Amino acid sequence: MASHLLGSGITAILCLGVLLLVSGAAAQLSISPASDTAVLQGSPVTIRCHYDQPSVTVIVMQLNGGIIQSLNPPDGSVLTRSSGTTALMISSFSSNHSGQYQCHYASFSSDLLSDTVTMEVAVAPQIERSLPQVMLVNVTQPWHVTCSSSGVPAPDWELVRVGAKDQIVARESPGRSLTFTKAVSESSDSQDYECRARNLAGSDSISFSLLVQTPAKVTSSVVASITPVPINTQFSLSCEATGTPQPRLEWLLNNSTVIPATGGRVRVARTNLTNSRLRSTLTVDRVAEGDAGDYVCRASNLLGQESAVRTVVVQVPPGQPRMVGVISLRQASAILQWKEPVEDGFSAIRVYFVTLEKFATTRAAQVYQVNGSHFQLPLSGLDANSEYNAVVAAENSVGAGTGTPGFRFTTLPVAPPAPSGVQALVVGPTSITIAWTISLSWLPSQASLRYFSISVQDQVIATNISASTRSYDVAGLEKATLYTMSVRSHNWALASSATAAVTQVTTLGTIPSPPVLEYAVGVASSAIRLLWREPVDNGGLPRQTYMLTWMANTKTVGASAVSHTVGNLLPNRNYTFTLVAVNSLGASGSVQINAQTLANRDIILSCKKCFIALLHSTL
């Protein structure tokens, strides 16, 4: 019931409005302000209801459901009426005036017209003090911050990086909170920040600091001298690292910690450059042969570690060349290649010696010389499908080093013949059995057959199929799908050309699996609504329809539908529904579900008649 009853004299006004007939275009009723509004405490405000038929003055204004009377308006306000307009003028807006304002016009000869607006007292935002003063974030983790605030209207937000010149990191349109997430990628994100909220009534802010923790990282490692270190001389290595918290630096030689020696022969000096940066310098006097090796500078903190390696060698003849191998291998040729030794004795390599010999032959080994700046040797005149052994040695100004262990390689054989007569023997929904033949009447010793491979849609799906096999089951295929397949023959190094492709081979389709009924529920005394999910398996074919059956009724539902409302049912009655999915091959298995319609209930009067009845009760 309205909180303010209509005063004396209103009966005559309402009766006049009821008797008026409006002709011509449809009448419009509006309220201003046109949208929900927040108002500063103590500000003057006017709220107007306007009806575009000037001859009509019967407009009822309500506040929070109560009719505003011209003789007794809310405190500090005046209600006035003029041609087609009712206005409430508030001299000093306060919480007593906050709420929902509604304009009404209605008669027995026209529809109910109304318009509504909400007016509230503006309140300055107040941010919740829930953020820590210091936020610790690992550089590998996202930075997430949420600031929440009260206030009317909802405030605008800014996340600001505070400094000599503030930098706006994020903005949010009016809302109750600001949420910001950013992947922290560098320690420069470590700054002071503020969440700031502002509306027409005022502003608020909250400050916090972000500290980005970074793993230890070696930023530089400087060798004072990278030339050979003569015995009984001195060398120094310097290493710098960063990280938050500040990392620990240590030196290792061949995986053992370097411990400064008594008497000062091995010294380690550490210097703190900043809170997150450190330098360490290792110095070795009176170098001995045992000082040669890999020196590792290792930086570590709670978030990780990183190392840098430097190699110190005492001058010696070069070591063995590395990674000997062949490329461009053919039946009668190959290119032998290698990499320079890890240790060249700190003397430029002048020449490489390559010794090549063929197994199972009486021919003498051949020796080749290659310039020290080259790392390949083209070989020609080789025999097909034959095994060779190569040894590579390096020589510098000190002398020749030890040769590599023998590297064995075999020249290529002749490619085997290609399979033929490929056909599909058995075709199923998810598998196809293919068969082929191959002619081995001409197969020289250099072209041995080892296995077959199968390709589907130009992708190899099976290898190492026995050379005696002539068929293969290709499984795991999609239903009702066209596939192209081919077969190749292989020896240990080469493959044949592809067979003629098997085209237009399509797997079989099947009927769909049953749909999944989620629920059925009565939504009226004569209607039940059903919801389901589509079948897990459509059988590889487009789904055409769903068939819904209840009692003696059947309803065809479109293939894209996932719900249906069944009407014309009896009230307060239980029904059993059966649902199947249908494609071109037939219907799926069925699923059933029970549901009950609602009981009869009184018909609610239309909103128009209810309002007119309410007006009559006040007369």
C-alpha positions as CSV (number, residue, x, y, z in Angstrom):
1,M,0.0,0.0,0.0
2,A,1.3,3.5,-0.9
3,S,3.0,5.3,2.0
4,H,1.2,8.6,1.1
5,L,-2.6,8.5,0.5
6,L,-4.2,10.8,-2.1
7,G,-5.5,14.0,-0.4
8,S,-8.8,15.8,-0.6
9,G,-9.8,17.0,-4.0
10,I,-7.8,14.3,-5.9
11,T,-11.0,12.4,-6.5
12,A,-12.3,15.0,-8.8
13,I,-9.0,15.3,-10.7
14,L,-8.9,11.5,-11.3
15,C,-12.5,11.4,-12.4
16,L,-11.7,14.2,-14.9
17,G,-8.7,12.2,-16.2
18,V,-10.9,9.1,-16.5
19,L,-13.5,10.9,-18.6
20,L,-10.9,12.3,-21.1
21,L,-10.5,10.6,-24.4
22,V,-7.2,11.0,-26.3
23,S,-7.5,10.8,-30.1
24,G,-4.8,10.8,-32.8
25,A,-1.3,9.5,-32.3
26,A,-0.4,7.3,-29.2
27,A,0.2,9.4,-26.1
28,Q,3.7,9.5,-24.5
29,L,4.5,9.9,-20.8
30,S,8.1,10.8,-19.7
31,I,10.0,11.7,-16.6
32,S,13.1,13.8,-16.2
33,P,15.9,13.3,-15.4
34,A,15.6,10.6,-18.0
35,S,18.1,8.2,-16.3
36,D,19.0,7.2,-12.8
37,T,20.9,10.1,-11.2
38,A,23.1,10.8,-8.1
39,V,22.8,14.3,-6.6
40,L,25.1,16.1,-4.3
41,Q,23.8,16.6,-0.7
42,G,22.0,19.9,-0.4
43,S,21.7,20.6,-4.2
44,P,18.4,21.8,-5.7
45,V,16.6,19.3,-7.9
46,T,13.5,19.4,-10.0
47,I,11.7,16.1,-11.1
48,R,9.2,16.5,-13.9
49,C,6.5,14.2,-15.3
50,H,5.4,15.3,-18.7
51,Y,2.4,14.0,-20.8
52,D,2.4,15.0,-24.4
53,Q,-1.4,15.7,-24.4
54,P,-1.4,19.3,-23.0
55,S,-5.1,19.1,-22.1
56,V,-4.5,16.3,-19.7
57,T,-3.3,17.4,-16.2
58,V,-4.1,14.2,-14.3
59,I,-0.6,12.8,-13.7
60,V,0.2,11.0,-10.5
61,M,3.8,11.1,-9.1
62,Q,5.0,8.5,-6.6
63,L,8.1,8.2,-4.4
64,N,9.0,4.6,-3.4
65,G,5.4,3.5,-4.1
66,G,3.7,6.3,-2.2
67,I,1.6,9.0,-3.9
68,I,3.1,12.5,-3.5
69,Q,0.3,14.9,-2.4
70,S,0.4,18.5,-3.4
71,L,-0.8,19.5,0.1
72,N,1.8,17.4,1.9
73,P,4.9,16.9,-0.3
74,P,8.3,15.5,1.0
75,D,10.2,17.9,3.3
76,G,11.7,20.9,1.5
77,S,9.8,20.3,-1.7
78,V,6.9,21.8,-3.7
79,L,4.6,19.8,-6.0
80,T,3.2,21.9,-8.9
81,R,1.0,21.1,-11.9
82,S,0.6,22.8,-15.2
83,S,-0.7,21.8,-18.6
84,G,0.5,18.2,-19.2
85,T,3.3,18.6,-16.5
86,T,3.6,17.7,-12.9
87,A,6.9,18.9,-11.2
88,L,8.4,18.3,-7.8
89,M,10.9,21.0,-6.9
90,I,13.3,20.1,-4.1
91,S,15.3,23.0,-2.6
92,S,17.9,20.9,-0.8
93,F,18.3,17.2,-1.8
94,S,18.9,14.8,1.0
95,S,18.6,11.1,1.9
96,N,14.9,11.7,2.7
97,H,14.4,12.4,-1.0
98,S,16.3,9.4,-2.3
99,G,14.4,6.6,-4.0
100,Q,12.4,5.6,-7.0
101,Y,10.2,8.3,-8.6
102,Q,7.4,7.1,-10.8
103,C,4.9,9.0,-13.0
104,H,1.5,7.4,-13.9
105,Y,-1.4,8.3,-16.1
106,A,-4.3,6.0,-16.7
107,S,-8.0,6.0,-17.6
108,F,-10.7,3.4,-18.5
109,S,-10.4,4.4,-22.1
110,S,-6.5,4.1,-22.5
111,D,-3.7,1.9,-21.4
112,L,-1.6,2.5,-18.3
113,L,1.3,4.8,-18.9
114,S,4.2,5.1,-16.5
115,D,7.9,6.1,-16.4
116,T,10.5,5.7,-13.6
117,V,13.8,7.2,-12.5
118,T,15.9,6.6,-9.3
119,M,17.5,9.5,-7.5
120,E,20.2,9.0,-4.9
121,V,22.4,11.2,-2.7
122,A,25.9,11.2,-4.0
123,V,28.4,9.7,-1.6
124,A,32.2,10.0,-2.0
125,P,34.0,6.7,-2.6
126,Q,35.8,4.9,0.2
127,I,38.3,2.3,-0.9
128,E,38.6,-0.9,1.2
129,R,42.0,-1.1,2.9
130,S,42.6,-4.8,1.9
131,L,45.8,-4.4,-0.1
132,P,49.2,-5.3,1.5
133,Q,51.7,-2.4,1.8
134,V,54.2,-4.4,-0.1
135,M,53.3,-7.0,-2.8
136,L,55.9,-9.6,-3.6
137,V,55.6,-11.0,-7.1
138,N,58.0,-13.4,-8.9
139,V,59.0,-12.3,-12.4
140,T,57.6,-15.5,-13.8
141,Q,54.2,-15.0,-12.3
142,P,51.3,-12.5,-13.2
143,W,50.8,-9.5,-11.0
144,H,47.1,-9.3,-9.9
145,V,45.6,-6.4,-8.0
146,T,41.9,-5.7,-7.1
147,C,40.7,-2.4,-5.4
148,S,37.1,-2.2,-4.2
149,S,35.2,0.9,-3.1
150,S,31.8,2.1,-1.9
151,G,30.3,5.4,-3.2
152,V,27.3,6.8,-5.1
153,P,27.5,6.9,-8.1
154,A,30.0,4.1,-8.7
155,P,33.4,5.8,-9.1
156,D,35.8,6.0,-12.0
157,W,39.1,4.2,-11.4
158,E,42.8,4.7,-12.1
159,L,45.8,2.6,-11.3
160,V,48.8,4.9,-11.2
161,R,52.5,4.3,-11.0
162,V,53.7,7.0,-8.6
163,G,56.9,8.9,-9.4
164,A,58.3,12.3,-10.4
165,K,55.7,12.1,-13.2
166,D,52.7,9.8,-12.4
167,Q,52.0,7.2,-15.1
168,I,48.5,5.8,-15.5
169,V,48.7,2.0,-15.8
170,A,45.0,1.2,-16.1
171,R,41.6,2.9,-16.2
172,E,38.2,1.5,-15.4
173,S,34.8,3.0,-16.3
174,P,32.4,3.5,-13.3
175,G,32.2,0.4,-11.2
176,R,32.6,-1.0,-7.7
177,S,36.1,-2.3,-8.2
178,L,39.2,-2.1,-10.4
179,T,40.9,-5.4,-11.4
180,F,44.3,-5.4,-13.1
181,T,46.4,-8.3,-14.2
182,K,49.8,-8.1,-15.9
183,A,52.5,-10.5,-16.7
184,V,55.6,-9.3,-14.8
185,S,58.5,-9.4,-17.3
186,E,61.1,-7.2,-15.7
187,S,62.3,-5.8,-12.4
188,S,61.5,-2.3,-13.5
189,D,57.9,-3.0,-12.6
190,S,59.1,-2.6,-8.9
191,Q,57.5,0.8,-8.1
192,D,55.1,2.6,-5.8
193,Y,51.5,2.5,-7.0
194,E,48.1,4.0,-6.1
195,C,44.5,2.9,-6.7
196,R,42.4,6.1,-7.1
197,A,38.6,6.2,-7.1
198,R,36.6,9.4,-7.9
199,N,33.0,10.4,-8.4
200,L,31.2,13.8,-8.2
201,A,31.1,13.6,-4.4
202,G,34.8,13.2,-3.9
203,S,37.7,10.8,-4.2
204,D,39.8,8.3,-2.3
205,S,43.1,6.4,-2.9
206,I,45.2,3.6,-1.5
207,S,49.0,3.2,-1.9
208,F,51.1,0.1,-2.1
209,S,54.5,-1.0,-3.3
210,L,55.3,-3.7,-5.8
211,L,58.6,-5.7,-5.4
212,V,59.4,-7.9,-8.3
213,Q,61.6,-10.8,-7.3
214,T,63.9,-12.0,-10.2
215,P,66.0,-15.1,-10.5
216,A,69.8,-14.9,-10.4
217,K,71.2,-14.0,-13.9
218,V,74.8,-13.8,-15.0
219,T,75.1,-10.4,-16.9
220,S,78.8,-10.5,-17.8
221,S,81.8,-12.8,-17.6
222,V,85.0,-11.2,-18.7
223,V,88.3,-13.1,-19.1
224,A,91.2,-10.8,-18.6
225,S,93.3,-12.8,-21.1
226,I,91.9,-15.3,-23.6
227,T,95.3,-16.1,-25.1
228,P,97.2,-19.3,-24.0
229,V,98.3,-19.0,-20.4
230,P,102.0,-20.0,-20.1
231,I,102.8,-22.1,-17.1
232,N,103.8,-20.2,-13.9
233,T,102.1,-17.0,-15.1
234,Q,98.8,-15.4,-13.9
235,F,95.2,-15.1,-15.3
236,S,92.0,-13.5,-14.0
237,L,88.3,-14.1,-14.6
238,S,85.6,-11.6,-13.7
239,C,81.8,-12.3,-13.4
240,E,78.8,-10.1,-12.7
241,A,75.3,-11.2,-11.8
242,T,71.9,-9.6,-10.9
243,G,68.9,-10.8,-9.0
244,T,66.4,-10.0,-6.2
245,P,67.2,-11.0,-3.6
246,Q,70.9,-10.4,-4.3
247,P,72.5,-13.6,-5.7
248,R,75.3,-15.6,-4.3
249,L,78.3,-16.0,-6.6
250,E,80.7,-19.0,-6.6
251,W,83.4,-20.4,-8.9
252,L,83.7,-24.0,-10.0
253,L,86.5,-25.7,-11.9
254,N,85.5,-29.0,-13.6
255,N,82.4,-29.1,-11.3
256,S,84.4,-28.7,-8.1
257,T,84.2,-25.5,-6.0
258,V,87.3,-23.3,-6.2
259,I,88.7,-22.7,-2.7
260,P,91.1,-19.8,-2.3
261,A,94.6,-21.3,-1.6
262,T,96.8,-20.4,1.4
263,G,99.7,-18.3,0.4
264,G,97.6,-16.3,-2.1
265,R,98.1,-18.4,-5.3
266,V,94.2,-18.5,-5.8
267,R,92.3,-15.4,-4.8
268,V,88.5,-14.5,-5.0
269,A,87.4,-10.9,-4.6
270,R,83.8,-9.9,-4.3
271,T,82.3,-6.4,-4.8
272,N,78.7,-5.3,-4.1
273,L,77.7,-3.0,-6.9
274,T,74.0,-2.4,-5.9
275,N,71.5,-4.2,-3.7
276,S,70.8,-6.5,-6.6
277,R,74.1,-6.6,-8.5
278,L,77.4,-8.3,-7.5
279,R,80.8,-8.8,-9.1
280,S,83.3,-11.6,-8.4
281,T,86.9,-11.8,-9.7
282,L,89.0,-15.0,-9.6
283,T,92.8,-14.7,-9.9
284,V,95.2,-17.6,-10.2
285,D,99.0,-17.0,-9.8
286,R,101.8,-19.3,-10.9
287,V,99.6,-21.3,-13.3
288,A,100.1,-25.1,-13.3
289,E,98.8,-27.7,-15.7
290,G,96.2,-28.7,-13.2
291,D,94.6,-25.2,-13.5
292,A,93.4,-26.0,-17.0
293,G,89.7,-26.7,-17.5
294,D,86.2,-25.2,-17.6
295,Y,85.7,-22.4,-15.0
296,V,82.1,-21.9,-14.1
297,C,80.7,-18.7,-12.6
298,R,77.4,-19.7,-10.9
299,A,74.9,-17.2,-9.6
300,S,72.0,-18.4,-7.4
301,N,69.2,-17.1,-5.2
302,L,65.8,-18.4,-4.0
303,L,64.3,-18.1,-7.5
304,G,66.9,-19.9,-9.5
305,Q,70.4,-20.0,-10.8
306,E,72.4,-19.4,-13.9
307,S,76.0,-20.2,-14.9
308,A,78.6,-18.9,-17.4
309,V,81.5,-21.0,-18.5
310,R,85.0,-20.0,-19.5
311,T,87.8,-22.4,-20.6
312,V,91.5,-22.0,-19.7
313,V,94.1,-24.2,-21.3
314,V,97.8,-24.6,-21.0
315,Q,99.3,-24.5,-24.5
316,V,99.5,-28.0,-26.0
317,P,99.0,-29.6,-29.4
318,P,95.4,-29.5,-30.6
319,G,92.9,-32.0,-29.4
320,Q,90.7,-34.3,-31.6
321,P,88.4,-32.8,-34.1
322,R,84.7,-33.3,-33.2
323,M,81.5,-34.5,-34.6
324,V,82.9,-36.3,-37.7
325,G,80.0,-37.2,-40.0
326,V,78.9,-37.3,-43.6
327,I,76.3,-35.3,-45.6
328,S,75.0,-35.6,-49.1
329,L,75.6,-39.3,-49.0
330,R,75.1,-41.0,-52.4
331,Q,75.9,-44.3,-54.0
332,A,79.3,-43.2,-55.3
333,S,80.0,-40.0,-53.3
334,A,79.8,-38.3,-50.0
335,I,80.9,-35.1,-48.2
336,L,82.9,-35.8,-45.0
337,Q,82.6,-33.0,-42.4
338,W,83.8,-32.3,-38.8
339,K,84.2,-29.5,-36.3
340,E,87.3,-28.0,-35.0
341,P,88.7,-29.4,-31.7
342,V,87.4,-28.1,-28.4
343,E,91.1,-27.3,-27.5
344,D,93.3,-26.0,-30.3
345,G,96.3,-25.5,-27.9
346,F,95.9,-21.8,-28.4
347,S,97.7,-22.1,-31.7
348,A,95.9,-21.8,-35.0
349,I,95.2,-25.1,-36.7
350,R,97.2,-25.2,-40.0
351,V,96.0,-28.4,-41.6
352,Y,93.7,-31.4,-41.1
353,F,94.8,-35.0,-42.2
354,V,92.0,-37.3,-43.3
355,T,92.8,-41.0,-43.7
356,L,90.1,-43.0,-45.6
357,E,90.0,-46.8,-46.1
358,K,87.5,-49.2,-47.5
359,F,86.6,-52.4,-45.6
360,A,87.0,-55.8,-47.2
361,T,89.5,-54.6,-49.8
362,T,93.2,-54.9,-50.4
363,R,93.5,-51.3,-51.6
364,A,95.8,-49.0,-49.5
365,A,94.3,-46.2,-47.4
366,Q,94.1,-42.8,-48.9
367,V,95.4,-39.7,-47.0
368,Y,94.0,-36.2,-47.8
369,Q,95.2,-32.8,-46.5
370,V,92.6,-30.0,-45.9
371,N,93.3,-26.4,-45.1
372,G,92.9,-25.6,-41.4
373,S,90.1,-23.1,-42.0
374,H,88.0,-25.8,-43.9
375,F,85.9,-28.5,-42.3
376,Q,84.7,-30.6,-45.2
377,L,86.2,-33.0,-47.7
378,P,84.2,-34.0,-50.9
379,L,84.7,-37.7,-51.7
380,S,84.0,-39.3,-55.1
381,G,84.6,-42.5,-56.9
382,L,83.2,-44.6,-54.0
383,D,81.5,-47.9,-54.4
384,A,77.7,-48.2,-53.8
385,N,76.5,-50.0,-50.7
386,S,80.1,-50.2,-49.3
387,E,81.5,-49.5,-45.8
388,Y,84.3,-47.0,-45.3
389,N,86.3,-45.8,-42.3
390,A,87.6,-42.2,-41.8
391,V,90.1,-40.8,-39.3
392,V,90.6,-37.0,-38.9
393,A,93.6,-35.4,-37.1
394,A,94.5,-31.7,-36.6
395,E,97.9,-30.1,-36.6
396,N,99.1,-26.7,-35.3
397,S,102.4,-25.0,-34.8
398,V,103.1,-27.3,-31.8
399,G,102.5,-30.5,-33.7
400,A,99.8,-33.0,-34.7
401,G,97.2,-34.0,-32.2
402,T,95.6,-37.4,-31.8
403,G,93.3,-38.5,-34.6
404,T,89.6,-39.1,-34.1
405,P,88.3,-42.6,-33.5
406,G,87.4,-44.2,-36.8
407,F,84.1,-43.0,-38.3
408,R,82.3,-45.6,-40.3
409,F,79.8,-44.9,-43.0
410,T,78.2,-46.9,-45.8
411,T,77.3,-45.5,-49.2
412,L,73.7,-45.7,-50.3
413,P,72.2,-48.7,-52.0
414,V,69.9,-48.5,-55.0
415,A,66.3,-47.6,-54.2
416,P,63.8,-50.6,-54.1
417,P,60.9,-50.9,-56.6
418,A,57.6,-49.2,-55.7
419,P,54.6,-51.2,-54.6
420,S,51.6,-51.5,-57.0
421,G,48.1,-52.8,-57.2
422,V,47.0,-50.9,-54.1
423,Q,43.3,-51.4,-53.2
424,A,40.9,-51.2,-50.3
425,L,39.8,-54.7,-49.2
426,V,37.6,-53.9,-46.3
427,V,35.9,-50.6,-45.5
428,G,34.3,-50.0,-42.1
429,P,33.1,-46.9,-40.1
430,T,36.5,-46.2,-38.5
431,S,39.0,-48.5,-40.4
432,I,40.1,-49.4,-43.9
433,T,42.1,-52.5,-44.8
434,I,44.4,-51.9,-47.8
435,A,46.5,-54.4,-49.8
436,W,49.3,-54.1,-52.3
437,T,51.8,-56.1,-54.4
438,I,55.5,-55.6,-55.2
439,S,57.7,-57.2,-57.9
440,L,61.0,-58.5,-56.5
441,S,62.1,-60.1,-59.8
442,W,64.7,-57.4,-60.3
443,L,66.3,-56.5,-57.0
444,P,70.1,-56.1,-57.1
445,S,72.2,-56.6,-54.0
446,Q,72.6,-52.9,-53.6
447,A,68.8,-52.4,-53.3
448,S,67.7,-54.6,-50.4
449,L,64.0,-54.4,-49.2
450,R,63.6,-53.9,-45.5
451,Y,60.1,-52.5,-44.8
452,F,57.0,-50.7,-46.0
453,S,55.4,-47.4,-44.8
454,I,51.7,-46.2,-45.1
455,S,50.6,-42.6,-45.6
456,V,47.1,-41.3,-45.0
457,Q,46.2,-37.8,-46.3
458,D,50.0,-37.3,-47.1
459,Q,50.9,-38.0,-43.4
460,V,52.9,-41.1,-42.5
461,I,50.9,-43.1,-40.0
462,A,52.8,-46.4,-40.0
463,T,56.4,-47.5,-40.6
464,N,58.6,-50.6,-40.2
465,I,55.9,-52.8,-41.7
466,S,57.5,-56.1,-42.4
467,A,58.9,-56.6,-45.9
468,S,56.8,-59.9,-46.2
469,T,53.5,-58.1,-45.4
470,R,51.1,-57.2,-48.2
471,S,48.1,-55.7,-46.3
472,Y,47.5,-53.3,-43.4
473,D,44.6,-52.3,-41.2
474,V,44.3,-48.5,-41.0
475,A,42.3,-47.7,-37.8
476,G,41.2,-44.7,-35.8
477,L,39.6,-43.0,-38.8
478,E,36.6,-40.7,-38.8
479,K,33.2,-42.0,-39.9
480,A,31.8,-41.2,-43.3
481,T,35.1,-39.5,-44.4
482,L,37.0,-39.6,-47.7
483,Y,40.6,-40.7,-47.3
484,T,43.6,-40.9,-49.7
485,M,46.3,-43.5,-49.0
486,S,49.7,-44.6,-50.4
487,V,52.4,-47.2,-49.8
488,R,56.2,-46.9,-50.1
489,S,58.9,-49.5,-50.0
490,H,62.2,-48.9,-48.1
491,N,65.7,-50.2,-47.7
492,W,68.0,-49.1,-44.9
493,A,68.6,-45.7,-46.5
494,L,66.2,-45.0,-49.4
495,A,62.5,-45.1,-50.1
496,S,60.7,-46.0,-53.4
497,S,58.5,-43.5,-55.2
498,A,54.9,-43.4,-53.9
499,T,52.3,-45.8,-55.2
500,A,49.3,-44.6,-57.1
501,A,47.1,-43.0,-54.5
502,V,43.9,-44.9,-53.3
503,T,41.3,-42.2,-53.8
504,Q,37.5,-42.0,-53.2
505,V,37.7,-44.5,-50.3
506,T,35.1,-43.3,-47.8
507,T,34.6,-44.9,-44.3
508,L,31.0,-45.9,-43.5
509,G,28.6,-43.9,-41.4
510,T,26.4,-45.1,-38.5
511,I,23.3,-44.1,-36.8
512,P,23.9,-41.5,-34.1
513,S,24.2,-42.2,-30.4
514,P,21.3,-41.3,-28.2
515,P,21.0,-37.6,-27.2
516,V,21.5,-36.8,-23.5
517,L,18.4,-35.5,-21.7
518,E,19.4,-32.9,-19.1
519,Y,16.0,-32.3,-17.5
520,A,12.2,-31.9,-18.0
521,V,10.2,-29.6,-15.9
522,G,6.6,-28.3,-15.8
523,V,6.5,-24.6,-16.7
524,A,2.7,-24.2,-16.7
525,S,-0.4,-26.2,-16.0
526,S,-0.5,-27.2,-19.7
527,A,3.2,-27.1,-20.6
528,I,6.5,-29.0,-19.9
529,R,9.9,-27.8,-21.1
530,L,12.7,-30.3,-22.0
531,L,16.4,-29.6,-22.4
532,W,19.0,-32.0,-23.9
533,R,22.5,-32.2,-25.2
534,E,23.3,-33.4,-28.8
535,P,24.6,-37.0,-29.3
536,V,28.2,-37.6,-28.5
537,D,28.5,-39.4,-31.8
538,N,26.5,-38.3,-34.9
539,G,27.7,-41.4,-36.8
540,G,29.8,-39.2,-39.1
541,L,26.7,-37.9,-40.9
542,P,24.7,-34.7,-40.5
543,R,22.0,-35.0,-37.9
544,Q,18.6,-34.4,-39.6
545,T,16.0,-34.2,-36.8
546,Y,15.1,-35.2,-33.3
547,M,11.9,-37.2,-32.7
548,L,10.0,-36.4,-29.4
549,T,7.2,-38.8,-28.4
550,W,4.8,-38.7,-25.5
551,M,1.6,-40.7,-25.0
552,A,0.3,-41.1,-28.6
553,N,1.9,-37.9,-29.8
554,T,5.1,-37.4,-31.9
555,K,6.9,-34.1,-32.5
556,T,9.7,-33.6,-35.0
557,V,12.3,-31.1,-33.7
558,G,15.0,-29.4,-35.8
559,A,18.5,-30.8,-35.8
560,S,20.0,-27.7,-34.2
561,A,17.6,-27.6,-31.3
562,V,18.6,-28.5,-27.8
563,S,15.2,-27.7,-26.1
564,H,11.5,-27.9,-26.7
565,T,8.3,-26.9,-24.8
566,V,5.4,-29.3,-25.1
567,G,2.0,-27.6,-24.8
568,N,-1.7,-28.5,-24.7
569,L,-1.1,-30.9,-21.7
570,L,-3.4,-31.6,-18.8
571,P,-2.7,-29.9,-15.5
572,N,-1.1,-31.6,-12.5
573,R,-0.4,-34.7,-14.6
574,N,2.7,-36.9,-15.0
575,Y,4.0,-37.5,-18.6
576,T,6.7,-39.8,-20.0
577,F,8.8,-38.4,-22.9
578,T,11.0,-40.4,-25.3
579,L,13.7,-38.7,-27.4
580,V,15.7,-40.0,-30.3
581,A,18.2,-38.4,-32.8
582,V,17.9,-39.2,-36.5
583,N,20.4,-39.1,-39.4
584,S,20.2,-40.5,-42.9
585,L,20.9,-44.0,-41.7
586,G,18.1,-44.1,-39.1
587,A,17.3,-43.3,-35.5
588,S,19.5,-43.6,-32.4
589,G,18.5,-45.5,-29.3
590,S,15.9,-43.7,-27.2
591,V,16.1,-41.9,-23.9
592,Q,13.2,-41.3,-21.5
593,I,12.4,-38.8,-18.8
594,N,9.3,-38.0,-16.7
595,A,7.9,-34.6,-15.7
596,Q,4.6,-33.3,-14.3
597,T,2.6,-30.2,-15.3
598,L,1.8,-27.6,-12.8
599,A,-1.6,-27.5,-10.9
600,N,-4.3,-24.9,-11.9
601,R,-3.9,-21.5,-10.3
602,D,-5.9,-18.3,-10.3
603,I,-5.5,-16.0,-13.3
604,I,-3.7,-12.8,-12.2
605,L,-5.5,-9.6,-13.3
606,S,-3.7,-7.6,-15.9
607,C,-1.5,-4.8,-14.6
608,K,-3.8,-2.2,-16.1
609,K,-7.0,-3.5,-14.4
610,C,-5.1,-3.9,-11.1
611,F,-4.0,-0.3,-11.1
612,I,-7.4,1.0,-12.0
613,A,-8.9,-1.1,-9.2
614,L,-6.4,0.4,-6.8
615,L,-7.4,3.9,-7.8
616,H,-11.1,3.1,-7.2
617,S,-10.2,1.9,-3.7
618,T,-8.8,5.3,-2.8
619,L,-11.8,7.3,-4.1
